[in-house]
Amino acid sequence: MRIIVARQPDGRYLLRPPASLSAEYSHTDLDPDAAAELVGIWERRYAPRWVFPSVERDYPPLVARDVRVGRCIDLALTEYLLLAHAGRHDEPRGLGAAYARARGLPPPADPGTEHREPDEEPTLFELHRSGLPPGVDPRDAAETVLADQERRLREQTHPERLRLLIAAESASALAATEMSADGLPWCADAHRDLLTTLLGPRPPAGQRPPKLAELAERITAAFNDPTVNPDHPGSIVRALRRDGVDVPSTRAHVLRHVDHPAIAPLLEYKELARLHSAHGWAWLDQWVRDGRFRPVYVVGGVVSGRWASRGGAALQIPKLLRGCVRADPGWTLVVADAAQLEPRVLAALSGDRRLAEVSADADLYTSLAHTLFGRTPIEDDRARAKIAMLSAMYGGTSGEAAPLLSLLRRR
């Protein structure tokens, strides 16, 4: 059983059940509270597969009213997967664009995306614009798009593979919305204690924490130049060159091989400054509320198809701060590590037997480092091997990536 559920520009919901339910529930233009109540009843009674034009847009108000559904089809994500499979991943995928394509018309741009950066949140009114022609019922549009997507799926060489991927992505969309609503349990006191231990007391806005100020003084003293700014790489490069040390950048892996009295405090400064800017007190104020870290998770948020997040760098919580993630009383955290799943998938898909052999080890990147550099890996070798592999998967060519990728190809 499939039930279409679409959110209108005014926040009301339009539901379309199958004919067997239409007689029992004739009124299906509902405010969010009534819609949530009805969706909850139907979910418990029939466990249908819900059809959302966009789970990211249409599901959050239901979740906010304690409604959870088990299965769905996300038309926007399905459209994205079908377009990407056809090599057209840059085309708009919203309901209006998908409806236009289904009718053989030029698709309009997805509402609100023309002048917005990829990681910038849409505004309220952008979320509510569907891109549909005036007078078109979103339920009719959803039915048209669903039928067109089914037709395109049947035309594929292996439709069952794409169906499985669509089901997985749609389930991921539900999970991402629920994760965004529930947040991640986060101990703000432990976070503050860690910041104070490493950086000193919280400074006034615009000033360095005490530990960073102390390290900055040590750095300028080592250069004998009070104008050196450790926050500006160009200033450090110029200061090193004045002392007879020529470096291409101030990346940590470059500086570790430099013999100069400023390097030790500079490396410590860089690490702590990154913590302060990316996950310091301002981050805590902005993203942690009521004992929860509250980002927004986005399925298929980057061109590779991986998840992304809006707010707080939720997919890159540093190891130093992971101890702040603490289970609520009566609950237990379960940690699952995909163990470098993507490069292992790449090894299988590519048919590269040598890469498959490397992938058999528990730590793929250490094994790859041994193969790339022909020696027992040292500290930097694993990181460089990881850069090579990620560049192979995601098209990286800047900085170290190009020569490492070339070496990977030769091996």
C-alpha positions in Angstrom: 0.0 0.0 0.0 1.3 3.5 -1.0 0.1 6.8 0.5 1.2 10.1 -0.9 1.8 12.8 1.7 2.8 16.3 0.5 3.3 19.5 2.4 1.7 22.7 1.0 3.2 26.2 0.9 1.0 27.2 3.8 2.2 24.3 5.9 -1.0 22.2 5.5 -0.7 18.6 4.3 -2.4 16.9 1.3 -2.7 13.1 1.7 -3.8 10.6 -1.0 -4.5 7.1 0.2 -5.5 4.2 -2.1 -9.1 3.9 -3.2 -9.7 1.3 -0.4 -9.2 4.0 2.2 -10.6 7.0 0.4 -14.2 6.2 1.4 -13.2 5.9 5.1 -11.1 9.1 5.1 -12.6 11.6 2.7 -11.0 14.7 4.3 -7.3 14.7 3.5 -6.4 18.4 3.4 -5.2 18.8 7.0 -3.3 21.1 9.3 0.0 19.6 10.6 -1.6 18.4 13.9 -4.4 16.6 12.2 -2.1 15.2 9.5 0.3 13.8 12.1 -2.6 12.1 13.9 -3.9 10.5 10.7 -0.4 9.5 9.5 0.2 7.9 12.9 -3.0 5.9 12.7 -2.4 4.7 9.2 1.3 3.8 10.0 0.2 1.7 13.0 -2.8 0.1 11.2 -1.4 -0.5 7.7 2.4 0.1 7.7 2.2 1.5 4.2 5.1 2.8 2.0 4.7 6.6 2.2 5.5 8.6 -0.9 7.1 12.0 0.0 8.0 14.5 -2.7 10.9 15.3 -0.4 11.4 13.7 3.0 13.8 16.5 4.0 11.1 19.1 3.5 7.9 17.1 4.3 8.7 14.8 7.2 10.2 17.1 9.9 6.8 18.6 11.0 5.5 15.1 11.5 8.6 14.0 13.5 8.2 17.1 15.6 4.8 15.8 16.6 6.2 12.4 17.6 5.2 10.6 14.4 7.7 8.0 12.9 7.1 6.0 9.8 8.8 2.8 8.8 9.1 2.9 5.0 8.9 5.5 2.2 9.8 6.5 -1.3 11.6 9.9 -1.5 10.8 11.2 -5.0 13.6 13.9 -4.8 16.3 11.3 -3.9 14.9 8.9 -6.5 15.1 11.6 -9.1 18.7 12.4 -8.1 19.7 8.7 -8.4 18.1 8.2 -11.8 19.6 11.4 -13.1 23.1 10.6 -11.7 22.9 7.1 -13.2 22.3 8.8 -16.6 25.2 11.2 -16.1 22.9 14.2 -15.4 23.5 14.7 -11.7 23.7 18.5 -12.1 20.0 18.8 -13.1 17.3 19.9 -10.6 15.5 17.1 -8.8 12.6 18.9 -7.0 9.0 18.0 -7.5 8.5 20.8 -10.1 11.5 19.7 -12.1 10.7 16.0 -12.0 7.0 16.8 -13.0 8.2 18.8 -15.9 10.5 16.1 -17.2 7.8 13.5 -16.8 5.6 15.6 -19.1 8.4 16.3 -21.6 8.8 19.9 -20.6 12.0 21.9 -19.7 12.5 21.6 -16.0 12.6 24.7 -13.9 15.4 25.2 -11.4 14.7 23.8 -7.9 13.2 26.7 -5.8 15.7 28.8 -3.9 18.8 27.0 -5.1 20.0 29.4 -7.8 21.9 31.8 -5.5 22.6 29.6 -2.5 25.9 28.0 -1.5 25.8 24.2 -1.2 26.0 24.2 2.6 23.7 27.2 3.2 20.3 26.4 4.7 17.2 27.3 2.6 14.8 29.9 3.9 11.3 29.1 5.0 9.7 30.4 1.8 12.2 28.5 -0.4 11.3 25.3 1.4 7.6 26.0 0.7 7.9 26.7 -3.0 7.4 23.5 -5.0 8.2 24.8 -8.5 5.0 23.3 -9.8 2.8 25.2 -12.4 -0.1 27.1 -10.8 -3.1 25.0 -10.1 -1.3 21.6 -10.2 -2.2 19.5 -7.1 1.1 18.2 -5.5 -0.6 14.8 -5.1 -1.3 14.6 -8.9 2.3 15.7 -9.6 3.7 13.1 -7.2 1.6 10.4 -8.9 2.9 11.5 -12.3 6.5 11.6 -11.1 6.2 8.2 -9.4 4.9 6.6 -12.5 7.6 8.2 -14.7 10.3 7.0 -12.3 8.9 3.5 -12.3 9.0 3.6 -16.1 12.6 4.8 -16.2 13.6 2.1 -13.7 12.1 -0.7 -15.8 14.2 0.5 -18.7 17.5 0.0 -16.8 19.7 -3.0 -17.5 19.6 -4.0 -13.8 16.5 -2.3 -12.3 16.7 -4.4 -9.2 20.0 -2.8 -8.2 18.7 0.7 -8.5 15.5 -0.2 -6.7 17.6 -1.5 -3.7 19.6 1.7 -3.7 16.5 3.9 -3.9 15.0 2.0 -0.9 18.2 2.4 1.0 18.4 6.1 0.3 14.8 6.7 1.2 15.2 4.9 4.5 18.3 7.0 5.1 16.2 10.1 4.5 13.9 9.1 7.3 16.8 8.3 9.6 18.5 11.6 8.8 15.4 13.6 9.6 14.8 11.7 12.9 18.5 12.1 13.8 18.3 15.9 13.1 15.2 16.1 15.3 16.5 14.0 18.2 20.1 15.3 18.2 23.2 13.6 19.6 23.6 13.4 23.5 26.4 15.8 24.3 27.8 16.7 27.7 28.4 20.4 27.5 30.2 20.5 30.9 32.7 17.9 29.8 33.3 20.0 26.6 33.9 23.2 28.6 36.2 21.4 31.0 38.3 20.1 28.1 38.5 23.5 26.5 39.6 25.1 29.8 42.2 22.4 30.4 43.7 22.8 26.9 43.2 26.5 26.2 42.7 28.2 29.5 39.7 30.2 30.6 37.3 31.5 27.9 38.6 34.8 26.5 36.6 37.8 25.5 35.4 37.8 21.9 38.2 38.5 19.4 41.0 37.6 21.8 43.2 34.5 21.9 42.7 32.0 24.7 45.6 32.2 27.2 47.3 29.0 25.9 47.2 30.2 22.3 48.5 33.7 23.4 51.4 32.0 25.2 52.3 29.9 22.2 52.1 32.9 19.9 54.6 34.7 22.1 57.0 31.7 21.9 56.7 31.5 18.1 57.4 35.2 17.6 60.4 34.9 20.1 61.8 32.0 18.1 61.7 34.1 15.0 62.9 37.2 16.8 60.1 39.0 15.0 57.0 40.3 16.9 55.1 40.8 13.6 54.9 37.1 12.8 51.3 35.9 12.9 50.9 32.2 13.5 47.3 32.4 12.1 48.6 33.4 8.7 50.5 30.8 6.7 52.2 33.3 4.5 53.6 35.1 7.5 55.2 31.8 8.8 56.5 30.9 5.3 58.2 34.3 5.0 59.7 34.1 8.5 61.1 30.6 7.8 62.6 31.8 4.6 64.3 34.7 6.3 65.9 32.1 8.6 67.1 30.1 5.6 64.3 27.5 5.6 62.3 27.2 2.4 59.0 25.4 2.7 56.1 25.2 0.2 53.4 25.4 2.9 52.7 25.3 6.6 50.9 22.0 6.6 51.8 19.9 9.6 53.3 17.1 7.6 55.7 19.6 6.0 56.7 21.4 9.2 57.4 18.1 11.1 60.6 17.7 8.9 61.8 21.2 9.6 64.5 21.9 12.2 63.7 25.3 13.7 63.0 26.4 17.3 59.6 27.8 16.2 58.3 24.5 14.9 57.3 22.7 18.1 55.2 25.6 19.5 53.8 26.3 16.0 52.6 22.7 15.6 51.0 22.8 19.0 49.4 26.2 18.2 47.9 24.9 14.9 46.3 22.0 16.6 44.8 24.0 19.5 43.8 26.9 17.2 41.9 24.4 15.1 40.0 23.1 18.2 39.3 26.7 19.2 37.9 27.8 15.9 36.1 24.7 14.8 34.8 23.3 18.1 35.4 26.0 20.8 33.1 27.9 23.0 31.3 29.6 20.1 30.6 26.2 18.6 29.2 24.9 21.9 26.9 28.0 22.2 25.6 27.6 18.7 25.1 23.9 18.3 24.5 22.3 21.7 21.1 22.9 23.4 19.4 20.9 26.2 22.1 18.3 26.3 22.0 17.6 22.6 24.2 18.4 19.6 21.7 19.5 17.0 23.0 19.6 13.4 20.9 18.9 10.3 21.9 15.7 8.4 21.5 15.7 4.6 21.3 12.5 2.6 23.2 12.7 -0.8 24.4 16.1 0.2 27.6 15.9 -1.9 28.3 14.9 -5.5 29.7 11.5 -4.5 26.4 10.6 -2.9 27.7 10.7 0.7 25.8 12.3 3.5 26.5 15.9 4.5 25.5 18.1 7.3 24.4 21.6 7.8 25.9 23.0 11.0 28.7 22.0 13.4 30.6 19.7 11.1 28.6 16.8 12.4 30.3 14.2 10.3 33.8 15.2 11.4 33.7 15.2 15.2 37.4 15.1 16.3 38.5 12.2 18.4 39.4 14.6 21.2 35.8 15.5 21.6 34.1 12.2 21.2 34.2 11.6 24.9 31.6 14.4 25.2 29.1 12.1 23.4 27.5 10.4 26.4 24.5 8.2 26.5 21.4 9.3 28.4 20.7 7.5 31.6 19.3 4.0 30.9 20.7 4.0 27.4 23.9 2.6 25.9 25.9 3.9 23.0 26.8 1.4 20.3 29.6 2.3 18.0 29.9 0.8 14.4 32.9 1.4 12.2 32.5 0.8 8.5 36.2 0.0 8.4 37.1 1.9 5.2 34.2 0.4 3.4 34.2 2.7 0.4 37.8 1.9 -0.8 37.0 -1.8 -0.4 33.9 -1.4 -2.6 36.1 0.5 -5.1 38.6 -2.4 -5.1 35.7 -4.9 -5.9 34.1 -2.7 -8.5 37.4 -1.9 -10.3 38.5 -5.5 -10.5 42.0 -4.4 -9.4 43.4 -7.6 -7.9 46.4 -5.8 -6.3 44.1 -3.3 -4.6 41.9 -6.1 -3.5 44.9 -7.8 -1.8 45.8 -4.5 0.0 42.1 -4.2 1.0 42.1 -7.5 2.8 44.0 -6.1 5.8 42.2 -4.7 8.8 43.7 -1.3 8.3 43.6 -0.7 4.5 45.5 2.6 4.6 48.5 1.2 6.5 48.6 -1.7 4.1 48.4 0.7 1.2 51.1 2.8 2.6 53.4 -0.2 2.8 52.7 -0.9 -0.9 53.0 2.7 -2.1 56.2 3.6 -0.3 57.9 0.2 -0.1 58.8 0.4 3.6 57.3 -0.2 7.0 54.9 2.8 7.2 56.0 5.8 9.4 53.5 8.2 10.9 52.9 10.3 7.8 52.8 7.5 5.3 49.4 6.3 6.4 47.9 9.8 6.1 49.5 10.2 2.6 48.1 6.8 1.5 44.7 7.9 2.6 45.0 11.1 0.6 45.9 9.0 -2.5 42.9 6.7 -2.0 40.4 9.5 -1.3 41.7 11.3 -4.4 41.0 8.2 -6.5 37.5 8.0 -5.2 36.5 11.7 -5.2 38.6 13.3 -7.9 41.1 15.2 -5.7 44.0 16.7 -7.7 45.3 19.7 -5.6 48.3 19.8 -3.3 49.7 16.4 -2.5 46.9 14.6 -4.2 48.2 14.7 -7.8 51.6 13.0 -7.2 50.2 10.5 -4.7 47.4 9.6 -7.1 50.0 9.1 -9.9 52.0 6.8 -7.5 48.8 4.9 -6.7 48.1 4.3 -10.4 51.6 3.0 -11.0 51.4 0.5 -8.2 
